[in-house]
Amino acid sequence: MTKIASLSILLLLAACRAPVGQQQGAPDSNITVNSGAPATATEARTEGGLPGKAVEVPTARDASDPKSPEAARALVERYADLLKQGRFKDAHRLWSGDTLTDQQFAAKWQRYGKVDGATVDALGELQGAAGSIYAEVPIKLSGTTRQGQLFSLSGTITLRRVNDVPGSTEEQRRWHIVKTELQPVG
């Protein structure tokens, strides 16, 4: 009887928990997404809910297939969010094949000033080539220069992932940024 009561309590507790990925009070990432999908790809939480080291808690979008078009778009949204936060080293980690050092990458973005906003448009058509898939994602970034002037950049971010070919690693089969074509607007 005690085992049945214990099992009933565990099942009741499990039923009361929110489904995975449906965090309450998720912060707004201030990224405009033109597909109607929620913009937050991950949310920072501290271990145990206490002040200290922040850890990334996956949201519903992170649970998607890492090879999907949604994962490609989520990567661009994450990239824009990292740029807005001034976390240039982390943003640089989303690249593959980039020859810049972390310091050079940071200096490149710091010369613009502070990125304040981002609009990520609908993912373009996926293209296949030589064992890889490529996707282009239109994006607009806006911000304020060190002199207080507004700036706006518009263009595309090209992503690549390796197909499921023999010998490819799981990391290679995830989306990575391989090129950006951003131009000043106005």
Secondary structure, DSSP 8 states (H G I E B T S, - for coil): -HHHHHHHHHHHHHHHS--TT--TT-----EEETTSS---SEEEEEGGGSSS-EEEEE-GGGGS-TTSHHHHHHHHHHHHHHHHTT-HHHHHTTBSS----HHHHHHHHHTT-EEEEEEE------EEETTEEEEEEEEEEEEE-TTS-EEEEEEEEEEEEE-S-TT--TTTTS-EEEEEEEEE--
